[in-house]
């Protein structure tokens, strides 16, 4: 009985956490979605049939994209329990016979990753603006304070990131549960007054809406997609909570509450078309308006926090998989390994979010830029998931064809509808995606070129050991020398240069290679491998998952359990520091050279990144022409 209670308690805790972290973004979409359809740049005329048609599209978008695609299909594509674009890309690349298609799979993954950063910039801006616009409904005199209040809230949100979200995160679940119960109740009360709005659940209304309005109805899909923003979070945060809690909270709490609220807003518009100025807040009784603004603000802060934390985690994954240069990462929790703070990313997001708020000034204007980032990520996720279904799950051709046709027809319809908004701000996430994808692919390509140059100028380890046999070094000082290399070079470049210039080899030499696996966490038995070589040389290979923090000292402690004791007081870490210059033998284009060299020079120092004791580190520099 106690064990059953413990399991139930643990499941409820995970479900509450999922409700707070996973569903913040999609849960705040009712603030602006219906208003944008009937009052935005591509506003549809307010008639009962149009209201039923738009609500039908919202319902079936939530059902097909979120419930069927993400909750059922995409969440099945877990990379050892982890989800997200990076994890999915690694999973799609795992099959050997797929390697000839690596280039386009990697390009898709990088572009989807870059679009997620665009989402991370737009979500805080549009969510907080949408919440603060309730002030103008309360009284027109407060409408001038929407933008200043939004800026203050966003400043506070980004400034507290360095403290971590572990304590604040415990409040997320209860706040979001109150939010969903509140919006569901408001919608239900309105729905009871106009029950004929339930006809919107019939997909024929959505079909008639699209065919009756032709081009304008299709353009309205660009606003309907706002209802499913945040769906990617279900998949990205799967590793934190597991599939079951995310699925249960969606079907038990989130989906019913969202549908009730959307139907309630539609019922209100049928009764009072003038409520189109802000149908969400006009559902709220006058006495509850200010408390609802406060609750909406808290919900949008939570939604923003989830996306910001996701950007930090995605940056960490990209660094581990060698798609971004090293940068300072702060782990803000000793108990939760996913709690990461990236100062450089935080500053970039803060500046970008504030610029968006000042440039657009309202959630309605910003909605045009929002949809393209969301739909672009969804299309990438669908394509990569289909690759996994074909290669890993071995789906039959018919099942793959039907699933792909249904999901891609929906995704591409929304994508095409949002392309019409390129000139209204949609170019922002698209441009950002192309720039960031170019940066990541250039870094990866540059690292490969640098690695090839190092191999050309190095020699094999076996030949070097033979040199030590034929010509023993005159002096081998006491202690251990550890040479770090991020790749399996035959011989660390720093070791070769040190011996050539100083003719010194320590009594014990450890060649430490750190390898990032294509899965989130390395099993204990595979974290470390020790190989004894001649002349008291040891080759140690450590393996990290792409979600893990590369901690060299922790790995050296594992060596003790394997019988290799390392006294840090008598250990020196040797790092290679390469200075890159342009080469006549071009491995990169000229603009790629400039970009890569600039990123390489500004990468975070490996001493700090790998948490090495600063008083035990020696750096050996060399010039490499790429």
ZAMARGU-4260 file (C-alpha; in steps of 0.2 Angstrom, whole numbers, plus 5000, padded with zeros to 4 digits):
<rodrens>
0) 5000/5000/5000 | 5014/5012/5005 | 5023/5008/4988 | 5007/5012/4979 | 5005/5028/4988
5) 5023/5033/4984 | 5021/5029/4966 | 5005/5039/4965 | 5013/5054/4974 | 5028/5054/4963
10) 5016/5053/4947 | 5006/5068/4954 | 5022/5078/4957 | 5028/5075/4940 | 5011/5079/4932
15) 5011/5095/4942 | 5028/5100/4936 | 5023/5096/4918 | 5008/5107/4920 | 5019/5121/4926
20) 5034/5120/4914 | 5027/5111/4898 | 5011/5120/4895 | 5014/5138/4900 | 5016/5143/4881
25) 5001/5135/4874 | 4991/5138/4889 | 4993/5157/4887 | 4988/5157/4868 | 4970/5161/4872
30) 4975/5178/4877 | 4977/5183/4859 | 4972/5169/4846 | 4954/5173/4844 | 4956/5192/4844
35) 4970/5190/4830 | 4958/5180/4819 | 4944/5193/4820 | 4953/5209/4823 | 4971/5206/4816
40) 4979/5211/4800 | 4969/5198/4790 | 4953/5200/4800 | 4938/5189/4796 | 4920/5197/4796
45) 4911/5193/4812 | 4896/5182/4808 | 4890/5166/4817 | 4896/5155/4803 | 4913/5162/4803
50) 4915/5161/4822 | 4910/5143/4821 | 4922/5140/4807 | 4937/5148/4815 | 4934/5139/4832
55) 4932/5122/4822 | 4950/5126/4814 | 4957/5129/4832 | 4949/5113/4839 | 4955/5102/4825
60) 4972/5110/4825 | 4974/5107/4844 | 4968/5089/4841 | 4979/5084/4826 | 4995/5094/4829
65) 4996/5093/4848 | 4986/5077/4853 | 4989/5066/4838 | 5006/5072/4831 | 5016/5077/4847
70) 5007/5068/4861 | 5005/5051/4852 | 5017/5051/4837 | 5033/5062/4840 | 5034/5059/4859
75) 5037/5040/4854 | 5053/5046/4846 | 5063/5048/4862 | 5082/5048/4862 | 5084/5037/4878
80) 5070/5047/4886 | 5075/5064/4880 | 5066/5074/4867 | 5069/5090/4857 | 5076/5095/4840
85) 5094/5091/4844 | 5089/5074/4852 | 5078/5070/4837 | 5092/5075/4825 | 5104/5063/4834
90) 5091/5049/4833 | 5088/5052/4814 | 5107/5051/4811 | 5110/5035/4821 | 5106/5022/4807
95) 5121/5019/4796 | 5112/5017/4779 | 5106/5034/4782 | 5123/5042/4782 | 5122/5047/4764
100) 5108/5059/4768 | 5117/5066/4784 | 5119/5083/4776 | 5101/5087/4774 | 5096/5079/4790
105) 5109/5090/4799 | 5103/5105/4790 | 5085/5102/4795 | 5090/5099/4813 | 5101/5115/4813
110) 5087/5126/4805 | 5074/5119/4817 | 5086/5123/4832 | 5089/5140/4826 | 5070/5143/4824
115) 5068/5138/4842 | 5079/5152/4847 | 5067/5164/4837 | 5053/5156/4847 | 5063/5160/4863
120) 5064/5178/4858 | 5046/5181/4853 | 5037/5171/4866 | 5041/5182/4881 | 5037/5197/4871
125) 5020/5192/4864 | 5015/5183/4880 | 5019/5197/4892 | 5012/5210/4881 | 4996/5200/4879
130) 4994/5199/4898 | 4997/5218/4901 | 4985/5223/4887 | 4971/5218/4900 | 4975/5235/4908
135) 4968/5244/4894 | 4952/5234/4896 | 4951/5238/4914 | 4952/5257/4910 | 4958/5266/4895
140) 4969/5277/4905 | 4981/5262/4909 | 4983/5258/4890 | 4998/5269/4889 | 5007/5259/4903
145) 5006/5242/4893 | 5023/5243/4885 | 5032/5251/4900 | 5025/5238/4912 | 5029/5224/4900
150) 5047/5230/4899 | 5049/5230/4918 | 5042/5213/4920 | 5054/5206/4906 | 5069/5215/4914
155) 5065/5207/4931 | 5062/5190/4922 | 5079/5190/4914 | 5089/5197/4928 | 5083/5183/4940
160) 5089/5169/4928 | 5106/5169/4936 | 5098/5163/4952 | 5091/5148/4944 | 5073/5142/4944
165) 5073/5128/4956 | 5063/5136/4970 | 5052/5147/4959 | 5048/5131/4948 | 5039/5123/4963
170) 5026/5136/4962 | 5024/5134/4943 | 5012/5119/4944 | 4999/5126/4956 | 4999/5143/4947
175) 4996/5135/4930 | 4983/5123/4937 | 4974/5138/4944 | 4976/5147/4927 | 4968/5132/4917
180) 4954/5130/4929 | 4950/5148/4928 | 4950/5150/4909 | 4940/5134/4908 | 4927/5140/4920
185) 4926/5157/4911 | 4923/5148/4895 | 4911/5136/4902 | 4900/5150/4910 | 4900/5159/4893
190) 4897/5143/4883 | 4881/5139/4894 | 4874/5155/4888 | 4876/5151/4870 | 4877/5132/4868
195) 4875/5133/4849 | 4893/5137/4848 | 4897/5118/4852 | 4893/5115/4833 | 4911/5121/4830
200) 4917/5104/4835 | 4910/5098/4818 | 4925/5099/4805 | 4913/5104/4791 | 4912/5121/4799
205) 4931/5123/4797 | 4930/5116/4779 | 4916/5128/4774 | 4926/5143/4782 | 4941/5139/4771
210) 4932/5137/4755 | 4920/5151/4758 | 4934/5164/4760 | 4947/5156/4749 | 4963/5167/4750
215) 4957/5177/4765 | 4952/5161/4774 | 4968/5153/4771 | 4977/5168/4777 | 4967/5166/4793
220) 4976/5150/4796 | 4991/5161/4801 | 4982/5167/4816 | 4974/5150/4820 | 4992/5143/4822
225) 4994/5154/4837 | 4983/5142/4846 | 4996/5128/4845 | 5012/5138/4849 | 5021/5129/4863
230) 5017/5112/4856 | 5036/5109/4854 | 5038/5111/4873 | 5029/5094/4875 | 5043/5085/4866
235) 5057/5096/4872 | 5054/5094/4890 | 5049/5075/4889 | 5066/5070/4898 | 5061/5080/4913
240) 5044/5073/4917 | 5042/5057/4906 | 5029/5053/4893 | 5015/5048/4905 | 5013/5064/4915
245) 5014/5075/4900 | 5000/5065/4891 | 4989/5064/4906 | 4990/5082/4910 | 4986/5086/4892
250) 4970/5076/4890 | 4964/5078/4908 | 4967/5097/4911 | 4975/5107/4897 | 4965/5102/4882
255) 4948/5103/4890 | 4952/5120/4898 | 4958/5127/4881 | 4943/5121/4871 | 4931/5127/4884
260) 4939/5145/4884 | 4940/5146/4865 | 4922/5140/4864 | 4917/5153/4877 | 4926/5167/4868
265) 4917/5162/4852 | 4900/5162/4862 | 4904/5179/4868 | 4907/5186/4851 | 4891/5178/4845
270) 4881/5188/4858 | 4892/5203/4857 | 4902/5206/4842 | 4910/5222/4850 | 4920/5211/4862
275) 4932/5207/4847 | 4943/5221/4854 | 4949/5208/4868 | 4937/5193/4869 | 4948/5185/4882
280) 4947/5198/4895 | 4929/5203/4891 | 4924/5185/4897 | 4930/5190/4914 | 4918/5198/4927
285) 4922/5216/4931 | 4926/5211/4949 | 4939/5198/4944 | 4947/5208/4930 | 4963/5214/4940
290) 4965/5197/4949 | 4964/5189/4931 | 4977/5201/4924 | 4989/5196/4939 | 4986/5178/4936
295) 4988/5180/4917 | 5005/5189/4920 | 5011/5175/4931 | 5006/5163/4918 | 5015/5172/4904
300) 5031/5174/4915 | 5030/5155/4917 | 5028/5152/4899 | 5043/5164/4895 | 5053/5155/4908
305) 5050/5138/4900 | 5056/5144/4883 | 5071/5153/4891 | 5076/5138/4900 | 5074/5128/4884
310) 5086/5140/4875 | 5099/5137/4889 | 5097/5118/4888 | 5098/5118/4869 | 5114/5129/4869
315) 5122/5116/4881 | 5117/5102/4869 | 5123/5111/4854 | 5140/5114/4862 | 5142/5096/4867
320) 5138/5090/4850 | 5151/5103/4843 | 5139/5114/4834 | 5143/5130/4844 | 5159/5136/4852
325) 5161/5134/4871 | 5153/5147/4882 | 5151/5149/4900 | 5138/5138/4907 | 5132/5139/4926
330) 5123/5125/4934 | 5111/5133/4946 | 5105/5117/4955 | 5115/5103/4963 | 5100/5091/4962
335) 5093/5095/4945 | 5105/5092/4931 | 5094/5101/4919 | 5095/5118/4928 | 5107/5128/4917
340) 5111/5146/4915 | 5120/5153/4900 | 5124/5171/4903 | 5128/5175/4885 | 5112/5168/4879
345) 5102/5177/4892 | 5110/5194/4887 | 5106/5190/4869 | 5088/5185/4873 | 5085/5200/4884
350) 5091/5213/4871 | 5081/5204/4857 | 5065/5203/4867 | 5065/5221/4873 | 5069/5227/4855
355) 5053/5217/4849 | 5042/5225/4862 | 5048/5242/4858 | 5047/5239/4839 | 5030/5231/4839
360) 5022/5238/4854 | 5007/5226/4855 | 5004/5207/4854 | 4993/5209/4839 | 5007/5216/4828
365) 5020/5204/4835 | 5008/5189/4831 | 5013/5190/4812 | 5031/5187/4817 | 5027/5173/4829
370) 5018/5160/4818 | 5032/5157/4806 | 5045/5152/4819 | 5033/5140/4827 | 5027/5132/4811
375) 5044/5131/4804 | 5050/5121/4819 | 5034/5110/4818 | 5038/5105/4799 | 5056/5101/4804
380) 5050/5090/4818 | 5038/5081/4807 | 5051/5077/4794 | 5064/5071/4806 | 5051/5060/4815
385) 5046/5052/4799 | 5065/5048/4796 | 5065/5039/4813 | 5049/5030/4809 | 5056/5024/4793
390) 5074/5019/4799 | 5072/5015/4817 | 5054/5009/4819 | 5053/5000/4802 | 5036/5007/4798
395) 5028/4999/4782 | 5027/5011/4767 | 5009/5013/4768 | 5008/5018/4786 | 5023/5030/4783
400) 5014/5038/4768 | 4998/5040/4776 | 5005/5048/4792 | 5017/5059/4782 | 5003/5065/4771
405) 4991/5069/4785 | 5004/5078/4796 | 5013/5087/4782 | 4997/5093/4774 | 4992/5102/4790
410) 5010/5108/4794 | 5013/5115/4776 | 4996/5123/4776 | 5000/5133/4791 | 5017/5136/4784
415) 5011/5143/4768 | 4998/5154/4777 | 5011/5161/4788 | 5023/5165/4773 | 5010/5178/4768
420) 5016/5188/4784 | 5034/5189/4779 | 5033/5208/4776 | 5023/5210/4792 | 5037/5203/4803
425) 5038/5185/4798 | 5055/5189/4791 | 5062/5191/4808 | 5062/5173/4814 | 5066/5166/4796
430) 5081/5177/4795 | 5086/5173/4812 | 5085/5155/4808 | 5095/5156/4793 | 5109/5166/4802
435) 5110/5154/4817 | 5109/5139/4806 | 5124/5146/4796 | 5133/5150/4812 | 5131/5132/4818
440) 5135/5124/4802 | 5151/5135/4799 | 5157/5131/4817 | 5155/5112/4813 | 5163/5113/4797
445) 5178/5124/4804 | 5181/5111/4818 | 5182/5097/4805 | 5194/5107/4795 | 5205/5112/4810
450) 5205/5093/4816 | 5211/5088/4798 | 5225/5101/4799 | 5230/5095/4817 | 5231/5077/4810
455) 5242/5082/4796 | 5254/5090/4807 | 5254/5077/4820 | 5261/5059/4820 | 5254/5043/4826
460) 5255/5038/4844 | 5264/5022/4840 | 5278/5031/4831 | 5280/5043/4845 | 5281/5029/4858
465) 5294/5021/4847 | 5304/5037/4847 | 5304/5036/4866 | 5311/5018/4865 | 5325/5023/4853
470) 5329/5039/4861 | 5324/5040/4879 | 5321/5058/4885 | 5335/5064/4896 | 5323/5069/4910
475) 5306/5063/4916 | 5300/5074/4931 | 5290/5067/4945 | 5271/5068/4943 | 5257/5065/4931
480) 5254/5075/4915 | 5237/5075/4908 | 5235/5081/4890 | 5217/5085/4885 | 5210/5082/4868
485) 5192/5084/4862 | 5195/5072/4848 | 5203/5055/4846 | 5219/5062/4838 | 5233/5049/4837
490) 5244/5061/4848 | 5238/5076/4857 | 5246/5091/4848 | 5251/5099/4865 | 5261/5084/4870
495) 5270/5083/4853 | 5275/5102/4854 | 5280/5101/4873 | 5292/5086/4869 | 5299/5094/4853
500) 5303/5111/4862 | 5307/5105/4880 | 5312/5087/4878 | 5302/5083/4894 | 5291/5068/4897
505) 5283/5066/4914 | 5284/5050/4924 | 5266/5046/4920 | 5257/5053/4905 | 5238/5052/4903
510) 5230/5055/4886 | 5212/5061/4890 | 5199/5061/4876 | 5182/5067/4880 | 5168/5060/4868
515) 5150/5066/4867 | 5138/5052/4863 | 5122/5054/4852 | 5112/5051/4868 | 5107/5062/4882
520) 5116/5053/4896 | 5130/5040/4897 | 5128/5024/4907 | 5140/5022/4922 | 5149/5007/4914
525) 5153/5017/4898 | 5158/5033/4906 | 5177/5029/4906 | 5189/5017/4898 | 5207/5015/4903
530) 5220/5008/4892 | 5238/5005/4898 | 5252/5009/4885 | 5271/5008/4884 | 5282/5020/4894
535) 5269/5023/4908 | 5257/5031/4896 | 5238/5029/4898 | 5224/5032/4886 | 5208/5037/4895
540) 5192/5040/4886 | 5178/5048/4895 | 5160/5048/4888 | 5147/5061/4891 | 5129/5062/4885
545) 5124/5078/4876 | 5114/5083/4891 | 5128/5081/4903 | 5141/5093/4910 | 5159/5088/4905
550) 5168/5088/4922 | 5186/5081/4921 | 5189/5080/4940 | 5174/5069/4942 | 5180/5058/4928
555) 5197/5057/4936 | 5189/5051/4952 | 5181/5037/4943 | 5199/5031/4938 | 5202/5027/4956
560) 5188/5014/4956 | 5196/5007/4941 | 5213/5005/4949 | 5222/5021/4942 | 5225/5033/4957
565) 5229/5051/4952 | 5236/5063/4965 | 5230/5081/4959 | 5244/5089/4969 | 5256/5081/4958
570) 5246/5082/4942 | 5248/5095/4928 | 5235/5098/4915 | 5242/5103/4898 | 5230/5111/4885
575) 5233/5116/4868 | 5229/5134/4863 | 5228/5136/4844 | 5230/5153/4835 | 5221/5152/4818
580) 5227/5161/4803 | 5221/5160/4785 | 5228/5147/4773 | 5231/5147/4755 | 5225/5129/4755
585) 5207/5133/4758 | 5196/5121/4768 | 5183/5135/4771 | 5176/5149/4760 | 5183/5167/4764
590) 5168/5172/4774 | 5167/5155/4783 | 5186/5158/4788 | 5182/5175/4795 | 5167/5169/4805
595) 5175/5153/4811 | 5191/5162/4817 | 5181/5175/4826 | 5170/5162/4835 | 5186/5152/4839
600) 5195/5167/4847 | 5180/5171/4858 | 5176/5153/4864 | 5176/5151/4882 | 5192/5146/4890
605) 5193/5127/4892 | 5200/5128/4910 | 5184/5136/4916 | 5173/5126/4904 | 5180/5109/4910
610) 5182/5115/4929 | 5200/5112/4929 | 5211/5118/4944 | 5218/5134/4937 | 5235/5132/4947
615) 5238/5115/4939 | 5235/5121/4920 | 5249/5124/4907 | 5244/5130/4890 | 5255/5127/4875
620) 5251/5138/4860 | 5253/5135/4842 | 5249/5143/4825 | 5237/5133/4813 | 5233/5138/4796
625) 5216/5134/4790
</rodrens>
